[in-house]
Amino acid sequence: MDSMVIDSDLTRRARQIKLVLTDSDGVLTDTGVYYSDTGEELKRFSIRDGMGVERLRKFAGAEVGIITGEHSGPVARRAEKLQVTELHLGIKDKMAVLQEIAQRYNLEFDQIAYIGDDTNDVEVMNTVGLSACPADATEFARQAASYICASPGGHGAFRDFAEFIIAAKQSEDFLNLKKRTAQLEKYNMAERKVRVGDRFIGDGEPVYVIAEIGINHNGSMDLAKRLIDGSLFAGCDAVKFQKRTPELATPRDQWDIERDTPWGRIPYIEYRRHMEFGYDEYAEIDRYCREKGIDWFASCWDEEAVDFIEQFDPPMYKIASATLTDHDLLRKTRDTGKPIMLSSGMSEMWQIEGAIDVLGRENLMLAHATSAYPCATEELNLRMITTLLNQYPEVPIGYSGHEVGLAPTWATIALGASFIERHITLDRALWGSDQAASVEVMGMHNLVRNIRDIELALGDGVKRIYPSEMAAMKKLRRVNSQQTANASS
């Protein structure tokens, strides 16, 4: 069966799977044999397949086992690394091992899946509830398989099969309704809101617009103030900065790389130091923003930076996309007790879910993002906003955009985004890595003005006749006799 054509029966069977068994040679590794300089047998493993093992556990609740006819040290070491405890090497009778495993785990055969590539796998494939083979499997295995992977053995076939099982278990018609109802009762969908300072962000509230100053100030306090003023003129609700401890947030192997900067050709670590504001500058930013009546906060790129910004009692923090997988930083930020905006660029769903497991869902806002500067239109994937709204019914969902232009950002409002973040600049031609993906002040003014128009235009979804329609209705409405009779009865 073509891996792109998935019928409902196959999906139903995939949902029942609790254990996935796999052959090794030709599935987790390709069919080649390689040797080191010392003559040791080597195997070519796919990183994608290893990730498939982890994702099956995390997102499908399924364990993995290996049954192979080989006596292979590399396979044993790989199984240990992936924490695969059900490892059977040098097996001649795979059916006997299948029966023993099923009995020991108290599983029916239809709760077990198997992926193999050769004749000696066919009997097991014909017995289990769901079977698969790599794209380059033998004809016998292909005929026995209910699912044929897009990738060959040793190059991601196991991951393909794993993702199909995960998708089947997470599909909308498989949601556990009792669990869903309990979740909605716990968080109250009518209150998909987070309190930030003296206002709320979320359902029923005006879209919260953030002007990301980031590092577009280029180390200049005068430029930072002009960007704050421009954000106020545009009608933004907040400005955001980025705070790093250069020696902690910059990889050591990049410190001495020289680069051309406004301060001349200097080592990268020196450039990072030039770009960072210290206590006096942030104290002035805090004073200036309070005086002007605009919120300010920061994304902190290391734990020391969290302690630094916490001195100024910001209304919330942002977790930058680049630090979404830094769980220690997530815990440090969470422990401030402030609301957190989590940006999801350069991440897969399992990484986003892992970050949310650390942060918890209370006082959390989640921003869809694609971390390219600027981002191509075809990579914006705005429908992810709908996906996140469905996945996290208690969390306000927003958008952090890096595209050139404004139309995609406006589209996110109609999709349900409750907050927006765009980089702001005085001139997109200024020096700096984020300037080209930023919006100039007048563009930001247009962005906010049209967001407010879109909010008004969306309405409440209740159909009614407006007073402005009455004259046209009286003049143009055509009513047949049956409608008149029904209205008068």
TABEL-V476399 format. One record per backbone hydrogen bond with DSSP energy under -0.5 kcal/mol. CO is the residue of the C=O (numbers start at 1). NH is the residue of the N-H. If there is no record, write none. Layout:
# TABEL-V476399
co->CO nh->NH
co->CO nh->NH
This chain:
# TABEL-V476399
co->1 nh->148
co->2 nh->5
co->4 nh->6
co->5 nh->7
co->7 nh->11
co->8 nh->12
co->9 nh->13
co->10 nh->14
co->11 nh->15
co->12 nh->16
co->13 nh->16
co->14 nh->17
co->18 nh->63
co->19 nh->21
co->19 nh->113
co->20 nh->65
co->21 nh->115
co->22 nh->67
co->23 nh->28
co->24 nh->27
co->24 nh->28
co->24 nh->29
co->27 nh->154
co->28 nh->46
co->29 nh->26
co->34 nh->42
co->36 nh->39
co->40 nh->36
co->42 nh->34
co->43 nh->45
co->44 nh->30
co->46 nh->50
co->47 nh->51
co->48 nh->52
co->49 nh->53
co->50 nh->54
co->51 nh->55
co->52 nh->56
co->53 nh->57
co->54 nh->58
co->55 nh->59
co->55 nh->60
co->56 nh->60
co->56 nh->62
co->57 nh->61
co->63 nh->20
co->64 nh->86
co->65 nh->22
co->66 nh->88
co->68 nh->91
co->70 nh->72
co->70 nh->90
co->71 nh->73
co->72 nh->76
co->73 nh->77
co->74 nh->78
co->75 nh->79
co->76 nh->80
co->77 nh->81
co->78 nh->82
co->79 nh->84
co->80 nh->83
co->83 nh->85
co->85 nh->87
co->86 nh->66
co->88 nh->68
co->92 nh->94
co->93 nh->97
co->94 nh->98
co->95 nh->99
co->96 nh->100
co->97 nh->101
co->98 nh->102
co->99 nh->103
co->100 nh->104
co->101 nh->105
co->102 nh->106
co->102 nh->107
co->108 nh->111
co->109 nh->112
co->109 nh->129
co->111 nh->18
co->111 nh->19
co->112 nh->129
co->112 nh->130
co->113 nh->21
co->114 nh->132
co->115 nh->23
co->117 nh->138
co->118 nh->121
co->119 nh->122
co->121 nh->125
co->122 nh->126
co->124 nh->127
co->124 nh->128
co->130 nh->114
co->131 nh->146
co->131 nh->147
co->132 nh->116
co->133 nh->149
co->134 nh->137
co->138 nh->142
co->139 nh->143
co->140 nh->144
co->141 nh->145
co->147 nh->133
co->147 nh->149
co->151 nh->135
co->152 nh->155
co->152 nh->157
co->156 nh->160
co->157 nh->161
co->158 nh->162
co->159 nh->163
co->160 nh->164
co->161 nh->165
co->162 nh->166
co->163 nh->167
co->164 nh->168
co->165 nh->169
co->166 nh->170
co->167 nh->171
co->168 nh->171
co->171 nh->174
co->172 nh->175
co->175 nh->177
co->176 nh->180
co->177 nh->181
co->178 nh->182
co->179 nh->183
co->180 nh->184
co->181 nh->185
co->182 nh->186
co->183 nh->187
co->184 nh->188
co->188 nh->191
co->189 nh->192
co->191 nh->193
co->192 nh->203
co->194 nh->196
co->194 nh->201
co->196 nh->199
co->199 nh->196
co->201 nh->194
co->202 nh->205
co->207 nh->209
co->208 nh->210
co->208 nh->420
co->209 nh->237
co->209 nh->238
co->210 nh->212
co->210 nh->422
co->211 nh->213
co->211 nh->240
co->212 nh->424
co->213 nh->216
co->214 nh->242
co->215 nh->218
co->217 nh->220
co->219 nh->221
co->220 nh->224
co->221 nh->225
co->222 nh->226
co->223 nh->227
co->224 nh->228
co->225 nh->229
co->226 nh->230
co->227 nh->231
co->228 nh->232
co->229 nh->233
co->230 nh->234
co->231 nh->235
co->231 nh->236
co->232 nh->235
co->237 nh->295
co->238 nh->211
co->239 nh->297
co->240 nh->213
co->240 nh->214
co->241 nh->299
co->243 nh->301
co->244 nh->246
co->245 nh->248
co->245 nh->249
co->246 nh->250
co->249 nh->251
co->251 nh->254
co->252 nh->255
co->254 nh->257
co->255 nh->269
co->257 nh->268
co->259 nh->266
co->261 nh->264
co->264 nh->261
co->264 nh->266
co->266 nh->259
co->267 nh->270
co->267 nh->271
co->268 nh->272
co->269 nh->273
co->270 nh->274
co->271 nh->275
co->272 nh->276
co->273 nh->276
co->278 nh->282
co->279 nh->283
co->280 nh->284
co->281 nh->285
co->282 nh->286
co->283 nh->287
co->284 nh->288
co->285 nh->289
co->286 nh->290
co->287 nh->291
co->288 nh->292
co->289 nh->293
co->289 nh->294
co->295 nh->239
co->296 nh->315
co->297 nh->241
co->298 nh->300
co->298 nh->318
co->299 nh->243
co->302 nh->306
co->303 nh->307
co->304 nh->308
co->305 nh->309
co->306 nh->310
co->307 nh->311
co->308 nh->311
co->309 nh->312
co->310 nh->313
co->315 nh->339
co->316 nh->298
co->317 nh->341
co->318 nh->300
co->318 nh->320
co->319 nh->343
co->320 nh->323
co->321 nh->324
co->323 nh->326
co->325 nh->327
co->326 nh->330
co->327 nh->331
co->328 nh->332
co->329 nh->333
co->330 nh->334
co->331 nh->335
co->333 nh->336
co->333 nh->338
co->334 nh->337
co->339 nh->317
co->340 nh->342
co->340 nh->365
co->341 nh->319
co->341 nh->343
co->342 nh->367
co->344 nh->347
co->348 nh->351
co->348 nh->352
co->349 nh->353
co->350 nh->354
co->351 nh->355
co->352 nh->356
co->353 nh->357
co->354 nh->358
co->355 nh->359
co->356 nh->360
co->361 nh->364
co->363 nh->340
co->364 nh->396
co->365 nh->342
co->366 nh->368
co->366 nh->398
co->367 nh->344
co->368 nh->400
co->370 nh->372
co->375 nh->404
co->376 nh->379
co->377 nh->380
co->381 nh->384
co->382 nh->385
co->383 nh->387
co->384 nh->388
co->385 nh->389
co->386 nh->390
co->387 nh->391
co->388 nh->392
co->392 nh->395
co->396 nh->366
co->397 nh->418
co->398 nh->368
co->399 nh->401
co->399 nh->421
co->400 nh->370
co->401 nh->423
co->402 nh->374
co->402 nh->375
co->403 nh->405
co->406 nh->409
co->406 nh->410
co->407 nh->411
co->408 nh->412
co->409 nh->413
co->410 nh->413
co->410 nh->414
co->411 nh->415
co->412 nh->416
co->412 nh->417
co->413 nh->416
co->418 nh->208
co->419 nh->399
co->420 nh->210
co->421 nh->401
co->422 nh->212
co->423 nh->439
co->425 nh->441
co->427 nh->430
co->432 nh->435
co->434 nh->437
co->435 nh->438
co->439 nh->425
co->440 nh->444
co->441 nh->445
co->442 nh->446
co->443 nh->447
co->444 nh->448
co->445 nh->449
co->446 nh->450
co->447 nh->451
co->448 nh->452
co->449 nh->453
co->450 nh->454
co->451 nh->455
co->452 nh->456
co->453 nh->457
co->454 nh->458
co->455 nh->459
co->456 nh->459
co->461 nh->463
co->464 nh->466
co->466 nh->469
co->466 nh->470
co->467 nh->470
co->469 nh->473
co->470 nh->474
co->471 nh->475
co->472 nh->476
co->473 nh->477
co->477 nh->479
co->480 nh->484
co->481 nh->485
co->482 nh->486
co->483 nh->487
co->484 nh->488
co->485 nh->489
